[in-house]
Amino acid sequence: MKVSIIISTFITKIRREKILELLISISQQEEVEKEVIIVNNNPNEKIENLDLQNFSKIIYRVFNINIPGLSKARNFGIKMSKGDILIFVDDDVVLDRNYIKIILEAFIATNAMCIGGKVILNEKKIPEFLTSYFLRFIVPPDYPKCLSVKNKPYYIIGSSMAFQKKVFDKYGFFNTKLGRCGENLLSGEDIEMIRRIEKSQVYIEPLAISFTSLGYNRTKKMFFIKRFFWQGITDAIIFSISPKDFYDLAEISIRNGLMKNIINKLKEAKYLELCCAISRYSGYQLKSIHLKIMSAIYG
């Protein structure tokens, strides 16, 4: 099977350095027929001068597109890809040496439609306020012990996920109403895509390891208050598409435990978590109202 590794980026000086680190980790993988597709949608900075001559073992193609949005960049990468297996990784991750081999072996063993890998945080020391309540949006807190069908409480995140290409013929592309775009912190395009697939066809392979870092923004408390507000907006969009088995009802619904969570955080003096919980609920409510108004107007 041929592999296409799709990297979507909004190129900057820092991200340029991160992509080079990622490419080094790809070049060190065991020999597998693969291509790398880099999709840059920063209209003000192109990648032509990215120093790629040291990666002669990699077949790579770079596309500079003036189309904003992570989902649109990923969808463009899908259309340009030639692989049977499409691996999506963020531009700030580094792959473990056997990552691609393990992902391929997992597809062969299961014939899965989607497989997620394990993402590990690089930092040894993190800010004290960054409890699991916040870190779950960066890396999942736990993984199954071996290759397994994805079941609660485990989940897949967009920085390390792979699909058979035929998934996108059957289920469509990433939802362009979700995912980062410009300054907003929308997310969930990965979750919504995976929710379309038959549950028995989605696996997690904890031996397929990649590494990520916090970066500057994710060490700031105000970032998370904003991030949770946009998470609420994301929740409202996904819930409007597919309310069945919604993943975080207790954080957006008063009747399902939201008020109890808020009271507990107040009792435990977890004031930042309290602010973020209220921020998420506010984003959810505002977007839900907006969606209802738009539905009433346009049907």
Wavefront OBJ file of the C-alpha trace (Angstrom):
o trace
v 0.000 0.000 0.000
v 1.201 3.477 -0.851
v 1.033 6.150 1.835
v 0.335 9.864 1.485
v 1.278 12.010 4.480
v -0.739 15.232 4.410
v 0.559 18.228 6.346
v -1.606 21.348 6.447
v 0.066 24.555 7.584
v -0.278 28.317 7.789
v 3.419 28.856 7.254
v 5.381 31.193 9.541
v 9.022 31.300 10.570
v 8.365 29.105 13.619
v 6.186 26.656 11.681
v 8.828 26.446 8.962
v 11.281 25.150 11.565
v 8.691 22.722 12.942
v 7.946 21.306 9.482
v 11.653 20.671 8.926
v 11.757 18.702 12.198
v 8.724 16.718 11.054
v 10.314 16.007 7.665
v 13.469 14.744 9.358
v 11.354 12.291 11.357
v 9.582 11.171 8.149
v 12.906 10.669 6.360
v 14.045 8.370 9.173
v 11.064 6.024 8.819
v 11.565 2.487 7.569
v 11.392 2.234 3.794
v 7.745 2.456 2.773
v 6.414 3.785 -0.510
v 5.259 7.220 0.537
v 4.716 10.794 -0.554
v 4.460 13.946 1.512
v 1.930 16.615 0.604
v 2.390 20.007 2.247
v -0.547 22.378 1.876
v 0.154 25.976 2.890
v -2.743 28.403 2.978
v -0.905 31.499 4.160
v -1.442 33.865 1.205
v 1.355 36.161 2.372
v 4.169 33.621 2.645
v 4.953 30.763 0.289
v 7.034 27.635 0.807
v 9.131 27.689 -2.383
v 12.279 28.440 -0.413
v 11.741 25.776 2.261
v 15.039 23.918 2.603
v 14.015 20.449 1.397
v 17.147 19.357 -0.469
v 18.270 17.244 2.497
v 15.237 15.002 2.116
v 16.029 13.263 -1.143
v 14.440 10.022 0.116
v 11.061 11.723 0.353
v 8.753 12.322 -2.582
v 7.127 15.590 -1.597
v 4.830 18.087 -3.215
v 4.168 21.583 -1.932
v 0.985 23.502 -2.678
v 0.522 27.172 -1.805
v -3.202 27.875 -1.909
v -5.138 31.035 -1.154
v -7.983 29.157 0.532
v -8.304 29.783 4.295
v -9.203 27.037 6.735
v -7.690 23.797 8.015
v -10.503 21.624 6.660
v -10.181 23.137 3.188
v -6.412 22.583 3.238
v -6.885 18.949 4.263
v -9.530 18.426 1.597
v -7.178 19.876 -1.013
v -4.473 17.472 0.158
v -6.870 14.535 -0.188
v -7.660 15.491 -3.782
v -3.959 15.776 -4.637
v -2.942 12.538 -2.909
v -1.985 9.325 -4.698
v -1.839 7.015 -1.680
v -4.152 4.219 -0.588
v -3.638 5.271 3.043
v -3.786 8.959 3.964
v -2.008 9.989 7.163
v -2.816 13.419 8.584
v -0.324 14.966 10.976
v -0.080 18.488 12.361
v 2.840 20.654 11.319
v 4.254 20.739 14.876
v 4.570 17.005 15.531
v 7.510 14.611 15.221
v 6.954 10.952 14.328
v 8.480 8.029 16.166
v 10.816 5.996 13.960
v 8.358 3.162 13.218
v 5.194 5.257 13.067
v 4.295 4.690 9.394
v 5.182 0.984 9.465
v 2.998 0.417 12.539
v 0.064 2.321 11.044
v 0.278 0.250 7.856
v 0.492 -3.016 9.783
v -2.594 -1.969 11.767
v -4.564 -1.374 8.553
v -3.488 -4.751 7.177
v -4.440 -6.524 10.420
v -7.871 -4.884 10.801
v -8.921 -3.520 7.397
v -10.061 -0.491 9.421
v -11.344 2.665 7.775
v -9.620 4.948 10.304
v -6.761 4.472 12.762
v -5.531 6.988 15.309
v -2.090 6.994 16.887
v -0.769 7.940 20.305
v 0.328 11.549 20.836
v 2.784 12.364 23.631
v 3.588 15.795 25.000
v 7.288 16.642 24.687
v 7.507 19.009 27.658
v 8.927 17.678 30.903
v 7.668 20.695 32.846
v 4.304 22.287 32.165
v 2.524 25.213 33.859
v 0.885 24.172 37.124
v -2.585 25.236 35.980
v -2.512 22.810 33.026
v -4.452 19.955 34.587
v -5.990 17.103 32.622
v -9.098 19.299 32.243
v -7.101 21.440 29.787
v -4.552 18.958 28.456
v -7.283 16.691 27.016
v -7.642 19.196 24.184
v -3.949 18.808 23.335
v -3.293 15.111 23.949
v -5.728 12.394 25.087
v -5.146 11.440 28.745
v -5.174 7.696 28.113
v -4.947 5.036 25.409
v -5.816 1.347 25.127
v -2.948 -1.036 25.833
v -2.987 -2.515 22.315
v -4.548 -2.096 18.864
v -8.278 -1.847 19.606
v -11.586 -0.596 18.283
v -12.081 2.969 19.518
v -14.423 2.918 22.496
v -15.030 5.351 25.368
v -13.127 6.821 27.118
v -10.552 6.751 24.302
v -10.600 9.144 21.365
v -8.578 10.183 18.316
v -7.204 13.673 17.709
v -6.443 15.305 14.376
v -2.697 15.607 14.900
v -2.297 11.847 14.357
v -4.941 10.036 12.319
v -5.004 7.913 9.180
v -7.737 6.819 6.785
v -8.162 4.536 3.839
v -8.606 6.941 0.939
v -11.887 5.317 -0.046
v -13.379 6.692 3.201
v -13.627 10.091 1.548
v -15.393 8.637 -1.484
v -17.968 7.005 0.792
v -18.428 9.605 3.542
v -17.327 12.854 1.924
v -14.588 15.295 2.911
v -13.852 17.190 6.128
v -16.627 19.599 7.076
v -15.467 23.103 6.086
v -17.736 24.658 8.727
v -15.358 23.171 11.319
v -11.611 23.406 11.893
v -9.260 26.334 12.407
v -9.687 29.288 10.068
v -7.832 32.557 10.542
v -8.002 33.791 14.126
v -10.865 31.583 15.237
v -10.245 28.476 17.336
v -12.889 26.240 15.796
v -12.021 22.562 15.931
v -13.857 19.249 15.645
v -13.431 18.558 11.919
v -11.574 15.385 12.896
v -14.240 14.294 15.413
v -17.112 14.979 13.017
v -15.399 13.065 10.197
v -14.736 10.037 12.400
v -18.327 10.067 13.744
v -19.578 9.367 10.206
v -17.680 6.078 10.017
v -19.044 2.763 11.308
v -17.763 2.449 14.896
v -16.378 -1.042 14.334
v -14.148 0.366 11.569
v -12.337 2.923 13.751
v -9.279 1.776 15.725
v -6.572 3.196 17.976
v -2.982 1.926 17.686
v -1.044 3.065 20.795
v 2.265 1.872 19.331
v 2.052 4.458 16.516
v 3.605 7.291 18.503
v 4.115 10.949 17.666
v 5.285 13.835 19.804
v 3.933 17.366 20.102
v 4.694 20.469 22.155
v 2.646 23.102 23.925
v 3.939 26.125 22.059
v 3.604 29.632 23.475
v -0.174 30.219 23.395
v -1.100 27.029 25.173
v 0.821 28.072 28.269
v -1.471 31.105 28.759
v -4.668 31.028 30.800
v -6.519 33.507 28.563
v -5.889 31.255 25.582
v -7.911 28.484 27.212
v -10.839 30.743 28.116
v -11.011 31.674 24.425
v -10.355 28.067 23.353
v -13.268 26.783 25.457
v -15.626 29.416 24.013
v -14.777 28.201 20.500
v -15.101 24.603 21.706
v -18.698 25.442 22.630
v -19.290 26.772 19.111
v -17.744 23.587 17.719
v -19.990 21.477 19.976
v -23.112 23.266 18.715
v -22.219 22.650 15.066
v -21.431 18.957 15.615
v -24.538 18.453 17.784
v -26.710 20.019 15.060
v -25.298 17.511 12.547
v -25.251 14.390 14.730
v -26.734 14.615 18.257
v -26.719 10.842 18.855
v -24.074 9.657 21.371
v -22.709 13.187 21.743
v -19.317 13.063 23.443
v -19.547 15.822 26.092
v -23.207 16.281 27.051
v -22.303 16.942 30.677
v -20.402 20.068 29.593
v -23.073 21.656 27.402
v -26.380 20.509 28.918
v -27.762 21.572 32.300
v -30.030 18.506 32.500
v -27.055 16.213 31.836
v -24.763 17.474 34.561
v -23.434 20.918 33.605
v -24.753 22.675 36.716
v -23.355 19.965 38.987
v -19.943 20.366 37.309
v -20.028 24.134 37.776
v -21.006 23.861 41.466
v -18.235 21.313 42.086
v -15.629 23.581 40.500
v -16.844 26.449 42.670
v -16.635 24.311 45.826
v -13.145 23.117 44.913
v -12.000 26.674 44.097
v -11.067 25.672 40.526
v -11.810 29.143 39.247
v -10.034 28.924 35.890
v -11.834 25.676 35.105
v -15.072 27.353 36.198
v -14.468 30.271 33.811
v -13.697 27.857 30.980
v -16.801 25.758 31.665
v -18.988 28.875 31.544
v -17.146 30.070 28.433
v -17.782 26.755 26.655
v -21.466 26.755 27.601
v -21.804 30.368 26.409
v -20.263 29.532 23.046
v -22.542 26.519 22.703
v -25.687 28.476 23.516
v -24.870 31.421 21.255
v -24.084 29.176 18.275
v -27.173 27.037 18.896
v -29.360 30.153 18.819
v -27.602 31.327 15.645
v -28.177 27.960 13.952
v -31.869 27.976 14.887
v -32.325 31.505 13.503
v -30.546 30.583 10.252
v -32.684 27.448 9.946
v -35.866 29.459 10.475
v -34.829 31.971 7.817
v -33.398 29.662 5.175
v -35.044 26.348 6.053
l 1 2 3 4 5 6 7 8 9 10 11 12 13 14 15 16 17 18 19 20 21 22 23 24 25 26 27 28 29 30 31 32 33 34 35 36 37 38 39 40 41 42 43 44 45 46 47 48 49 50 51 52 53 54 55 56 57 58 59 60 61 62 63 64 65 66 67 68 69 70 71 72 73 74 75 76 77 78 79 80 81 82 83 84 85 86 87 88 89 90 91 92 93 94 95 96 97 98 99 100 101 102 103 104 105 106 107 108 109 110 111 112 113 114 115 116 117 118 119 120 121 122 123 124 125 126 127 128 129 130 131 132 133 134 135 136 137 138 139 140 141 142 143 144 145 146 147 148 149 150 151 152 153 154 155 156 157 158 159 160 161 162 163 164 165 166 167 168 169 170 171 172 173 174 175 176 177 178 179 180 181 182 183 184 185 186 187 188 189 190 191 192 193 194 195 196 197 198 199 200 201 202 203 204 205 206 207 208 209 210 211 212 213 214 215 216 217 218 219 220 221 222 223 224 225 226 227 228 229 230 231 232 233 234 235 236 237 238 239 240 241 242 243 244 245 246 247 248 249 250 251 252 253 254 255 256 257 258 259 260 261 262 263 264 265 266 267 268 269 270 271 272 273 274 275 276 277 278 279 280 281 282 283 284 285 286 287 288 289 290 291 292 293 294 295 296 297 298 299
